[in-house]
Amino acid sequence: MTTFFDEPAQNLRKYILCPGYVASANDTDRHYISPAQLARLCGVPICQCSVLFSSFPDSEILRQRPGRTILRPRSDGNYTLPVSDTATEQ
């Protein structure tokens, strides 16, 4: 099966970072959020992340990589992980 990920299936990571532009709620300017910035904002180790530079819909990403958490830039600034992810981090 061909996928849009470069990593082999056995090297799956827990998070998929989808960096990109976001409009700031404070100043309405557009800012680019890099993969490293996104990981830091979400509080996840970069070593547990794959990076996807694309605008694939979440449903397509999860179809090919089920069980992963997709992290994207957010204009509201809320980078809290879903409860299921924070519970396993402890």
PyRosetta script that sets phi, psi and omega in degrees:
from pyrosetta import init, pose_from_sequence

init()
pose = pose_from_sequence("MTTFFDEPAQNLRKYILCPGYVASANDTDRHYISPAQLARLCGVPICQCSVLFSSFPDSEILRQRPGRTILRPRSDGNYTLPVSDTATEQ")
pose.set_psi(1, 131.0)
pose.set_omega(1, 178.8)
pose.set_phi(2, -88.2)
pose.set_psi(2, 134.3)
pose.set_omega(2, 177.6)
pose.set_phi(3, -125.4)
pose.set_psi(3, 170.6)
pose.set_omega(3, 178.2)
pose.set_phi(4, -94.4)
pose.set_psi(4, 9.3)
pose.set_omega(4, 177.6)
pose.set_phi(5, -98.5)
pose.set_psi(5, 145.3)
pose.set_omega(5, 178.8)
pose.set_phi(6, -87.5)
pose.set_psi(6, -16.4)
pose.set_omega(6, -174.8)
pose.set_phi(7, -85.3)
pose.set_psi(7, 144.5)
pose.set_omega(7, 175.4)
pose.set_phi(8, -65.0)
pose.set_psi(8, 153.4)
pose.set_omega(8, -176.7)
pose.set_phi(9, -58.1)
pose.set_psi(9, -33.0)
pose.set_omega(9, -177.7)
pose.set_phi(10, -73.4)
pose.set_psi(10, -13.1)
pose.set_omega(10, -179.1)
pose.set_phi(11, -103.7)
pose.set_psi(11, 30.3)
pose.set_omega(11, -177.4)
pose.set_phi(12, -63.6)
pose.set_psi(12, 141.6)
pose.set_omega(12, 176.8)
pose.set_phi(13, -109.6)
pose.set_psi(13, 164.4)
pose.set_omega(13, -173.0)
pose.set_phi(14, -73.3)
pose.set_psi(14, -33.8)
pose.set_omega(14, -174.4)
pose.set_phi(15, -118.4)
pose.set_psi(15, 147.8)
pose.set_omega(15, 173.3)
pose.set_phi(16, -117.4)
pose.set_psi(16, 115.2)
pose.set_omega(16, 179.2)
pose.set_phi(17, -89.4)
pose.set_psi(17, 128.0)
pose.set_omega(17, 176.1)
pose.set_phi(18, -118.5)
pose.set_psi(18, 83.7)
pose.set_omega(18, -177.6)
pose.set_phi(19, -67.0)
pose.set_psi(19, 164.1)
pose.set_omega(19, 177.9)
pose.set_phi(20, 166.2)
pose.set_psi(20, -168.6)
pose.set_omega(20, -178.4)
pose.set_phi(21, -88.1)
pose.set_psi(21, 148.3)
pose.set_omega(21, 177.2)
pose.set_phi(22, -143.0)
pose.set_psi(22, 142.0)
pose.set_omega(22, 175.6)
pose.set_phi(23, -84.9)
pose.set_psi(23, 125.2)
pose.set_omega(23, -179.3)
pose.set_phi(24, -69.9)
pose.set_psi(24, 135.7)
pose.set_omega(24, 176.6)
pose.set_phi(25, -71.2)
pose.set_psi(25, -23.8)
pose.set_omega(25, -177.3)
pose.set_phi(26, -81.3)
pose.set_psi(26, -46.6)
pose.set_omega(26, -174.0)
pose.set_phi(27, -121.5)
pose.set_psi(27, 3.0)
pose.set_omega(27, -179.3)
pose.set_phi(28, 59.5)
pose.set_psi(28, 8.6)
pose.set_omega(28, 173.6)
pose.set_phi(29, -77.4)
pose.set_psi(29, 155.9)
pose.set_omega(29, 175.1)
pose.set_phi(30, -92.1)
pose.set_psi(30, 134.5)
pose.set_omega(30, 180.0)
pose.set_phi(31, -127.1)
pose.set_psi(31, 140.8)
pose.set_omega(31, 175.6)
pose.set_phi(32, -88.4)
pose.set_psi(32, 128.2)
pose.set_omega(32, 176.5)
pose.set_phi(33, -105.3)
pose.set_psi(33, 113.5)
pose.set_omega(33, -178.5)
pose.set_phi(34, -76.1)
pose.set_psi(34, 167.2)
pose.set_omega(34, 176.5)
pose.set_phi(35, -57.3)
pose.set_psi(35, -43.6)
pose.set_omega(35, -179.8)
pose.set_phi(36, -65.0)
pose.set_psi(36, -41.0)
pose.set_omega(36, 178.0)
pose.set_phi(37, -64.5)
pose.set_psi(37, -41.7)
pose.set_omega(37, -179.1)
pose.set_phi(38, -63.4)
pose.set_psi(38, -44.1)
pose.set_omega(38, 177.7)
pose.set_phi(39, -61.3)
pose.set_psi(39, -43.9)
pose.set_omega(39, 179.8)
pose.set_phi(40, -63.9)
pose.set_psi(40, -45.0)
pose.set_omega(40, 179.8)
pose.set_phi(41, -61.1)
pose.set_psi(41, -37.0)
pose.set_omega(41, -179.0)
pose.set_phi(42, -84.3)
pose.set_psi(42, -12.0)
pose.set_omega(42, 178.9)
pose.set_phi(43, 73.4)
pose.set_psi(43, 33.6)
pose.set_omega(43, 179.2)
pose.set_phi(44, -116.0)
pose.set_psi(44, 146.0)
pose.set_omega(44, 178.4)
pose.set_phi(45, -67.7)
pose.set_psi(45, 132.9)
pose.set_omega(45, -178.6)
pose.set_phi(46, -61.0)
pose.set_psi(46, -27.0)
pose.set_omega(46, 179.9)
pose.set_phi(47, -69.6)
pose.set_psi(47, -13.8)
pose.set_omega(47, 177.2)
pose.set_phi(48, -99.0)
pose.set_psi(48, 14.1)
pose.set_omega(48, -174.2)
pose.set_phi(49, -120.2)
pose.set_psi(49, 142.7)
pose.set_omega(49, 165.3)
pose.set_phi(50, -103.5)
pose.set_psi(50, 154.1)
pose.set_omega(50, -179.7)
pose.set_phi(51, -117.2)
pose.set_psi(51, 133.3)
pose.set_omega(51, 177.9)
pose.set_phi(52, -125.7)
pose.set_psi(52, 111.3)
pose.set_omega(52, 178.0)
pose.set_phi(53, -92.4)
pose.set_psi(53, 77.1)
pose.set_omega(53, -178.0)
pose.set_phi(54, -162.5)
pose.set_psi(54, 167.5)
pose.set_omega(54, 178.5)
pose.set_phi(55, -110.6)
pose.set_psi(55, 30.7)
pose.set_omega(55, 175.0)
pose.set_phi(56, -55.9)
pose.set_psi(56, 142.6)
pose.set_omega(56, 175.9)
pose.set_phi(57, -66.6)
pose.set_psi(57, 149.8)
pose.set_omega(57, -179.3)
pose.set_phi(58, -54.6)
pose.set_psi(58, -37.8)
pose.set_omega(58, -178.3)
pose.set_phi(59, -61.2)
pose.set_psi(59, -37.8)
pose.set_omega(59, 179.0)
pose.set_phi(60, -71.7)
pose.set_psi(60, -40.5)
pose.set_omega(60, 177.9)
pose.set_phi(61, -61.4)
pose.set_psi(61, -47.6)
pose.set_omega(61, -177.6)
pose.set_phi(62, -70.2)
pose.set_psi(62, -26.0)
pose.set_omega(62, 176.2)
pose.set_phi(63, -64.7)
pose.set_psi(63, -38.6)
pose.set_omega(63, -178.8)
pose.set_phi(64, -88.0)
pose.set_psi(64, -22.0)
pose.set_omega(64, 179.6)
pose.set_phi(65, -136.9)
pose.set_psi(65, 71.2)
pose.set_omega(65, -177.9)
pose.set_phi(66, -64.4)
pose.set_psi(66, 150.6)
pose.set_omega(66, 176.4)
pose.set_phi(67, 83.6)
pose.set_psi(67, 1.1)
pose.set_omega(67, 179.2)
pose.set_phi(68, -93.0)
pose.set_psi(68, 159.6)
pose.set_omega(68, 176.1)
pose.set_phi(69, -106.8)
pose.set_psi(69, 124.1)
pose.set_omega(69, -179.8)
pose.set_phi(70, -92.3)
pose.set_psi(70, 128.5)
pose.set_omega(70, -179.5)
pose.set_phi(71, -118.1)
pose.set_psi(71, 125.4)
pose.set_omega(71, -179.2)
pose.set_phi(72, -128.4)
pose.set_psi(72, 157.7)
pose.set_omega(72, 173.2)
pose.set_phi(73, -60.1)
pose.set_psi(73, 143.7)
pose.set_omega(73, -178.0)
pose.set_phi(74, -126.3)
pose.set_psi(74, 132.7)
pose.set_omega(74, -179.7)
pose.set_phi(75, -72.5)
pose.set_psi(75, -21.7)
pose.set_omega(75, 179.8)
pose.set_phi(76, -83.6)
pose.set_psi(76, -7.5)
pose.set_omega(76, 177.9)
pose.set_phi(77, 76.7)
pose.set_psi(77, 5.8)
pose.set_omega(77, -179.6)
pose.set_phi(78, -88.7)
pose.set_psi(78, 102.1)
pose.set_omega(78, -179.5)
pose.set_phi(79, -108.3)
pose.set_psi(79, 26.9)
pose.set_omega(79, 177.0)
pose.set_phi(80, -70.2)
pose.set_psi(80, 133.7)
pose.set_omega(80, 178.1)
pose.set_phi(81, -73.5)
pose.set_psi(81, 154.7)
pose.set_omega(81, 174.0)
pose.set_phi(82, -57.4)
pose.set_psi(82, 152.2)
pose.set_omega(82, -176.0)
pose.set_phi(83, -55.4)
pose.set_psi(83, -41.5)
pose.set_omega(83, -177.9)
pose.set_phi(84, -60.8)
pose.set_psi(84, -33.4)
pose.set_omega(84, 178.8)
pose.set_phi(85, -76.3)
pose.set_psi(85, -39.3)
pose.set_omega(85, -179.4)
pose.set_phi(86, -70.2)
pose.set_psi(86, -29.8)
pose.set_omega(86, 179.9)
pose.set_phi(87, -68.9)
pose.set_psi(87, -35.0)
pose.set_omega(87, -179.4)
pose.set_phi(88, -79.9)
pose.set_psi(88, -18.5)
pose.set_omega(88, 179.7)
pose.set_phi(89, -72.8)
pose.set_psi(89, -24.5)
pose.set_omega(89, -173.1)
pose.set_phi(90, -76.9)
pose.dump_pdb("model.pdb")
